[in-house]
Structures are given as C-alpha cells and as structure tokens.
Amino acid sequence: MDTAGPHVEPRRCARVLVVDEQDRVLLLHSSGFVTPESEFFVTIGGGIDAGESAAEAAARELFEETGLRVDPVALGEPVGHTLGTWWLGFEDHLFFLLRVERFTVDFAHLEASEIGELTGSAWLSIDEVKAIDEGIFPVPVADLAKRLLSGDVPAEAVELPWVNWRGDTKRFPLPE
C-alpha cells in the first residue's frame, strides 16, 4: 500500500543574486504577503514558465521585478540550489549570480500578483545581509554571497539548506 500519497512535481523557480560594484546585494522587500503584518526580504526571481530554461526565467524575473534587462547567457551557470516545502507547495529553486553597476530598481513591470506585495528594495552589504538572513525568502543567502564575492564561484550549484521558511514570525523592515 502506498502511504506517501500522490507524487507532486515541485514548482521550479529561478533566482538571481544581484551584486553591485561595491559588493552590495540587491534584495526586494515584501510586506503583507504571508500575513497582514509580515515583512521580509526576497531574492529576485520566481517560477519558471513552460518552455523556459532556468536562465531565461531568471532574466525575465529580473526584468519584471527590477526593470533591468540582461541576456540569459550573462547569468552563466547556477551557483546555488534549494528544495523544500512552503505554504504554496513543494519548491525547487536555482540561484544565479549577476554582477552589475548599481541601478535604480523600477517596479513598473511587476506581475499583477506582485503589485503591493513588493514594497521596496535595498542594496545591502554582506554584514547587513547576514543580520537579516533568517528573513530572506526562500533561504538565507549571506554565506553563499560571501563565498561568491571572495571569488569562490562553484563549478556546480551549492546545496542551500531549506529552513522551513515562514516569513511571519519576525518583522524585517527596510533599512532607513
């Protein structure tokens, strides 16, 4: 007898760790998505659409969520991976690294479901990322970012531990 239940394919997602010339990581801020009082940070990215590669999805999401257009080839190979269960279901995330000159985030291309959820952005130092790491969706990224910024770019995606992220247990407001 099969007690595991039906097999459910994970929602495939692609994310981008965007880092500027001063080694600051760009994170987006979300308010009220998980619970009305929730505040947390989000790495740039989202679901991979049918027919898209992970890099194509990451480039599309980067444009939608920040206004920055890049060729998917510029993202290279994934540098991180995580897999776990969230309230939307089972998720499988690949992370890419993109070094850029700092730019101003433009939310003009957000999907309808993201309007109102994404409430700001911040370019944060590694120390600042570390300080809010438990409030970053889908997983803490400070250690990976620190590794990448030291020049240690892995040949294969590093496995990032899924931390049963909830986003509603502590508030992580935008820095002043």
ZADO-1210 file (C-alpha; in nm, 4 decimals, padded with zeros to 6 digits):
<atoms>
<atom x="00.0000" y="00.0000" z="00.0000" code="MET" pos="1"/>
<atom x="00.1336" y="00.3433" z="-00.0968" code="ASP" pos="2"/>
<atom x="00.1076" y="00.5715" z="00.2058" code="THR" pos="3"/>
<atom x="00.3159" y="00.8530" z="00.0598" code="ALA" pos="4"/>
<atom x="00.0260" y="00.9976" z="-00.1389" code="GLY" pos="5"/>
<atom x="00.0324" y="01.1212" z="-00.4974" code="PRO" pos="6"/>
<atom x="00.3597" y="01.2402" z="-00.6477" code="HIS" pos="7"/>
<atom x="00.3615" y="01.6181" z="-00.6838" code="VAL" pos="8"/>
<atom x="00.6074" y="01.7890" z="-00.9160" code="GLU" pos="9"/>
<atom x="00.7814" y="02.0785" z="-00.7434" code="PRO" pos="10"/>
<atom x="00.7275" y="02.4337" z="-00.8590" code="ARG" pos="11"/>
<atom x="01.0511" y="02.5163" z="-01.0395" code="ARG" pos="12"/>
<atom x="01.1933" y="02.8612" z="-00.9695" code="CYS" pos="13"/>
<atom x="01.4919" y="03.0674" z="-01.0811" code="ALA" pos="14"/>
<atom x="01.6504" y="03.3397" z="-00.8697" code="ARG" pos="15"/>
<atom x="01.9272" y="03.5951" z="-00.9142" code="VAL" pos="16"/>
<atom x="02.1734" y="03.7223" z="-00.6560" code="LEU" pos="17"/>
<atom x="02.2434" y="04.0697" z="-00.7935" code="VAL" pos="18"/>
<atom x="02.5633" y="04.2297" z="-00.6632" code="VAL" pos="19"/>
<atom x="02.6914" y="04.5782" z="-00.7431" code="ASP" pos="20"/>
<atom x="03.0427" y="04.7170" z="-00.7831" code="GLU" pos="21"/>
<atom x="03.0618" y="04.7832" z="-00.4069" code="GLN" pos="22"/>
<atom x="02.9768" y="04.4170" z="-00.3255" code="ASP" pos="23"/>
<atom x="02.6264" y="04.5082" z="-00.2118" code="ARG" pos="24"/>
<atom x="02.3494" y="04.2541" z="-00.2646" code="VAL" pos="25"/>
<atom x="02.0150" y="04.3707" z="-00.4026" code="LEU" pos="26"/>
<atom x="01.7152" y="04.2358" z="-00.2134" code="LEU" pos="27"/>
<atom x="01.3489" y="04.3183" z="-00.2553" code="LEU" pos="28"/>
<atom x="01.1222" y="04.3918" z="00.0388" code="HIS" pos="29"/>
<atom x="00.7808" y="04.2341" z="00.0840" code="SER" pos="30"/>
<atom x="00.5025" y="04.3372" z="00.3189" code="SER" pos="31"/>
<atom x="00.1754" y="04.1662" z="00.3961" code="GLY" pos="32"/>
<atom x="00.2142" y="03.8644" z="00.1669" code="PHE" pos="33"/>
<atom x="00.2267" y="03.5784" z="00.4187" code="VAL" pos="34"/>
<atom x="00.0259" y="03.7540" z="00.6896" code="THR" pos="35"/>
<atom x="-00.1008" y="04.1139" z="00.7038" code="PRO" pos="36"/>
<atom x="00.1818" y="04.2083" z="00.9409" code="GLU" pos="37"/>
<atom x="00.4651" y="04.0161" z="00.7727" code="SER" pos="38"/>
<atom x="00.7742" y="04.1990" z="00.6479" code="GLU" pos="39"/>
<atom x="01.0663" y="04.0162" z="00.4907" code="PHE" pos="40"/>
<atom x="01.3203" y="04.0259" z="00.2100" code="PHE" pos="41"/>
<atom x="01.3090" y="03.8323" z="-00.1147" code="VAL" pos="42"/>
<atom x="01.5778" y="03.7305" z="-00.3583" code="THR" pos="43"/>
<atom x="01.4865" y="03.8337" z="-00.7112" code="ILE" pos="44"/>
<atom x="01.3117" y="03.5591" z="-00.9057" code="GLY" pos="45"/>
<atom x="01.0122" y="03.3346" z="-00.9385" code="GLY" pos="46"/>
<atom x="00.8559" y="03.0482" z="-01.1233" code="GLY" pos="47"/>
<atom x="00.9933" y="02.9008" z="-01.4427" code="ILE" pos="48"/>
<atom x="00.7270" y="02.9077" z="-01.7159" code="ASP" pos="49"/>
<atom x="00.6664" y="02.6146" z="-01.9507" code="ALA" pos="50"/>
<atom x="00.9285" y="02.6100" z="-02.2254" code="GLY" pos="51"/>
<atom x="01.1695" y="02.8401" z="-02.0387" code="GLU" pos="52"/>
<atom x="01.5161" y="02.7484" z="-01.9236" code="SER" pos="53"/>
<atom x="01.6115" y="02.8449" z="-01.5695" code="ALA" pos="54"/>
<atom x="01.8371" y="03.1238" z="-01.7024" code="ALA" pos="55"/>
<atom x="01.5586" y="03.2583" z="-01.9262" code="GLU" pos="56"/>
<atom x="01.3197" y="03.2623" z="-01.6306" code="ALA" pos="57"/>
<atom x="01.5771" y="03.4326" z="-01.4085" code="ALA" pos="58"/>
<atom x="01.6384" y="03.7023" z="-01.6727" code="ALA" pos="59"/>
<atom x="01.2619" y="03.7543" z="-01.7206" code="ARG" pos="60"/>
<atom x="01.2016" y="03.7764" z="-01.3455" code="GLU" pos="61"/>
<atom x="01.4942" y="04.0179" z="-01.3085" code="LEU" pos="62"/>
<atom x="01.3327" y="04.2496" z="-01.5636" code="PHE" pos="63"/>
<atom x="00.9825" y="04.2179" z="-01.4156" code="GLU" pos="64"/>
<atom x="01.0985" y="04.2796" z="-01.0580" code="GLU" pos="65"/>
<atom x="01.3725" y="04.5399" z="-01.1130" code="THR" pos="66"/>
<atom x="01.3464" y="04.6779" z="-01.4670" code="GLY" pos="67"/>
<atom x="01.6969" y="04.5514" z="-01.5524" code="LEU" pos="68"/>
<atom x="01.7233" y="04.3572" z="-01.8804" code="ARG" pos="69"/>
<atom x="02.0019" y="04.1026" z="-01.9249" code="VAL" pos="70"/>
<atom x="02.0734" y="03.8289" z="-02.1743" code="ASP" pos="71"/>
<atom x="02.0123" y="03.4935" z="-02.0017" code="PRO" pos="72"/>
<atom x="02.3606" y="03.3876" z="-02.1179" code="VAL" pos="73"/>
<atom x="02.5073" y="03.6613" z="-01.8931" code="ALA" pos="74"/>
<atom x="02.3806" y="03.4688" z="-01.5891" code="LEU" pos="75"/>
<atom x="02.6098" y="03.1732" z="-01.6535" code="GLY" pos="76"/>
<atom x="02.5511" y="02.8514" z="-01.4636" code="GLU" pos="77"/>
<atom x="02.3551" y="02.8216" z="-01.1377" code="PRO" pos="78"/>
<atom x="02.5593" y="02.8854" z="-00.8218" code="VAL" pos="79"/>
<atom x="02.3042" y="02.7638" z="-00.5667" code="GLY" pos="80"/>
<atom x="02.0106" y="02.5273" z="-00.5283" code="HIS" pos="81"/>
<atom x="01.7487" y="02.4568" z="-00.2652" code="THR" pos="82"/>
<atom x="01.4438" y="02.2357" z="-00.2417" code="LEU" pos="83"/>
<atom x="01.1656" y="02.2398" z="00.0149" code="GLY" pos="84"/>
<atom x="00.8048" y="02.2839" z="00.1132" code="THR" pos="85"/>
<atom x="00.6450" y="02.6234" z="00.1525" code="TRP" pos="86"/>
<atom x="00.2792" y="02.7145" z="00.2004" code="TRP" pos="87"/>
<atom x="00.2368" y="02.7319" z="-00.1787" code="LEU" pos="88"/>
<atom x="00.3701" y="02.3747" z="-00.2101" code="GLY" pos="89"/>
<atom x="00.6926" y="02.1939" z="-00.2887" code="PHE" pos="90"/>
<atom x="00.9515" y="02.4250" z="-00.4488" code="GLU" pos="91"/>
<atom x="01.2818" y="02.3766" z="-00.6324" code="ASP" pos="92"/>
<atom x="01.4957" y="02.6948" z="-00.6636" code="HIS" pos="93"/>
<atom x="01.8105" y="02.7575" z="-00.8683" code="LEU" pos="94"/>
<atom x="02.0208" y="03.0673" z="-00.7972" code="PHE" pos="95"/>
<atom x="02.2337" y="03.2625" z="-01.0448" code="PHE" pos="96"/>
<atom x="02.4909" y="03.5351" z="-00.9750" code="LEU" pos="97"/>
<atom x="02.4927" y="03.8641" z="-01.1642" code="LEU" pos="98"/>
<atom x="02.7492" y="04.1403" z="-01.1106" code="ARG" pos="99"/>
<atom x="02.6231" y="04.4820" z="-01.2233" code="VAL" pos="100"/>
<atom x="02.6764" y="04.8522" z="-01.1765" code="GLU" pos="101"/>
<atom x="02.4263" y="04.9756" z="-00.9213" code="ARG" pos="102"/>
<atom x="02.0977" y="05.0828" z="-01.0751" code="PHE" pos="103"/>
<atom x="01.7658" y="05.2151" z="-00.9503" code="THR" pos="104"/>
<atom x="01.5029" y="04.9448" z="-00.9158" code="VAL" pos="105"/>
<atom x="01.1903" y="05.0023" z="-01.1253" code="ASP" pos="106"/>
<atom x="00.8733" y="04.8146" z="-01.0237" code="PHE" pos="107"/>
<atom x="00.6846" y="04.9237" z="-01.3396" code="ALA" pos="108"/>
<atom x="00.6912" y="04.5693" z="-01.4866" code="HIS" pos="109"/>
<atom x="00.5649" y="04.3695" z="-01.1864" code="LEU" pos="110"/>
<atom x="00.3076" y="04.0977" z="-01.2384" code="GLU" pos="111"/>
<atom x="-00.0362" y="04.1864" z="-01.1018" code="ALA" pos="112"/>
<atom x="00.0112" y="03.9484" z="-00.8057" code="SER" pos="113"/>
<atom x="00.3358" y="04.1267" z="-00.7064" code="GLU" pos="114"/>
<atom x="00.1956" y="04.4804" z="-00.7057" code="ILE" pos="115"/>
<atom x="00.1520" y="04.5783" z="-00.3439" code="GLY" pos="116"/>
<atom x="00.3480" y="04.2753" z="-00.2214" code="GLU" pos="117"/>
<atom x="00.6885" y="04.4111" z="-00.3226" code="LEU" pos="118"/>
<atom x="00.7239" y="04.7339" z="-00.1294" code="THR" pos="119"/>
<atom x="01.0848" y="04.8359" z="-00.1760" code="GLY" pos="120"/>
<atom x="01.4406" y="04.7361" z="-00.2430" code="SER" pos="121"/>
<atom x="01.7760" y="04.7675" z="-00.0708" code="ALA" pos="122"/>
<atom x="02.1412" y="04.7286" z="-00.1685" code="TRP" pos="123"/>
<atom x="02.2928" y="04.5639" z="00.1405" code="LEU" pos="124"/>
<atom x="02.6463" y="04.4815" z="00.2495" code="SER" pos="125"/>
<atom x="02.7261" y="04.1202" z="00.3338" code="ILE" pos="126"/>
<atom x="02.7120" y="04.2105" z="00.7050" code="ASP" pos="127"/>
<atom x="02.3672" y="04.3649" z="00.6569" code="GLU" pos="128"/>
<atom x="02.2510" y="04.0557" z="00.4647" code="VAL" pos="129"/>
<atom x="02.3837" y="03.8338" z="00.7436" code="LYS" pos="130"/>
<atom x="02.1887" y="04.0385" z="01.0009" code="ALA" pos="131"/>
<atom x="01.8574" y="03.9719" z="00.8222" code="ILE" pos="132"/>
<atom x="01.9402" y="03.6294" z="00.6750" code="ASP" pos="133"/>
<atom x="01.6568" y="03.4497" z="00.8559" code="GLU" pos="134"/>
<atom x="01.4144" y="03.6975" z="00.6969" code="GLY" pos="135"/>
<atom x="01.5162" y="03.6289" z="00.3364" code="ILE" pos="136"/>
<atom x="01.2917" y="03.4176" z="00.1139" code="PHE" pos="137"/>
<atom x="01.3360" y="03.1391" z="00.0186" code="PRO" pos="138"/>
<atom x="01.6582" y="03.0677" z="00.2128" code="VAL" pos="139"/>
<atom x="01.9415" y="03.2539" z="00.3853" code="PRO" pos="140"/>
<atom x="02.1959" y="03.3674" z="00.1254" code="VAL" pos="141"/>
<atom x="02.4649" y="03.5548" z="00.3225" code="ALA" pos="142"/>
<atom x="02.7129" y="03.2653" z="00.3308" code="ASP" pos="143"/>
<atom x="02.6686" y="03.1929" z="-00.0395" code="LEU" pos="144"/>
<atom x="02.7035" y="03.5620" z="-00.1277" code="ALA" pos="145"/>
<atom x="03.0163" y="03.5940" z="00.0879" code="LYS" pos="146"/>
<atom x="03.1672" y="03.2885" z="-00.0823" code="ARG" pos="147"/>
<atom x="03.0862" y="03.4210" z="-00.4304" code="LEU" pos="148"/>
<atom x="03.2225" y="03.7674" z="-00.3532" code="LEU" pos="149"/>
<atom x="03.5505" y="03.6157" z="-00.2337" code="SER" pos="150"/>
<atom x="03.5900" y="03.4780" z="-00.5869" code="GLY" pos="151"/>
<atom x="03.4991" y="03.1202" z="-00.4940" code="ASP" pos="152"/>
<atom x="03.2386" y="03.0515" z="-00.7626" code="VAL" pos="153"/>
<atom x="03.1454" y="02.6816" z="-00.7521" code="PRO" pos="154"/>
<atom x="03.1659" y="02.4617" z="-01.0616" code="ALA" pos="155"/>
<atom x="02.8264" y="02.3165" z="-00.9621" code="GLU" pos="156"/>
<atom x="02.5394" y="02.4722" z="-00.7698" code="ALA" pos="157"/>
<atom x="02.5929" y="02.4678" z="-00.3930" code="VAL" pos="158"/>
<atom x="02.3120" y="02.2999" z="-00.1981" code="GLU" pos="159"/>
<atom x="02.1467" y="02.5536" z="00.0316" code="LEU" pos="160"/>
<atom x="01.9571" y="02.4087" z="00.3278" code="PRO" pos="161"/>
<atom x="01.5806" y="02.4660" z="00.3232" code="TRP" pos="162"/>
<atom x="01.4897" y="02.6208" z="00.6555" code="VAL" pos="163"/>
<atom x="01.1120" y="02.5701" z="00.6650" code="ASN" pos="164"/>
<atom x="01.0781" y="02.9403" z="00.5925" code="TRP" pos="165"/>
<atom x="00.7589" y="03.1039" z="00.7177" code="ARG" pos="166"/>
<atom x="00.8174" y="03.4791" z="00.6921" code="GLY" pos="167"/>
<atom x="00.5614" y="03.5610" z="00.9574" code="ASP" pos="168"/>
<atom x="00.7473" y="03.5044" z="01.2825" code="THR" pos="169"/>
<atom x="00.9545" y="03.8245" z="01.2920" code="LYS" pos="170"/>
<atom x="00.9453" y="04.1540" z="01.1058" code="ARG" pos="171"/>
<atom x="01.2303" y="04.2568" z="00.8780" code="PHE" pos="172"/>
<atom x="01.1640" y="04.6186" z="00.7756" code="PRO" pos="173"/>
<atom x="01.3535" y="04.8120" z="00.5095" code="LEU" pos="174"/>
<atom x="01.6548" y="04.9960" z="00.6495" code="PRO" pos="175"/>
<atom x="01.6052" y="05.3706" z="00.6919" code="GLU" pos="176"/>
</atoms>
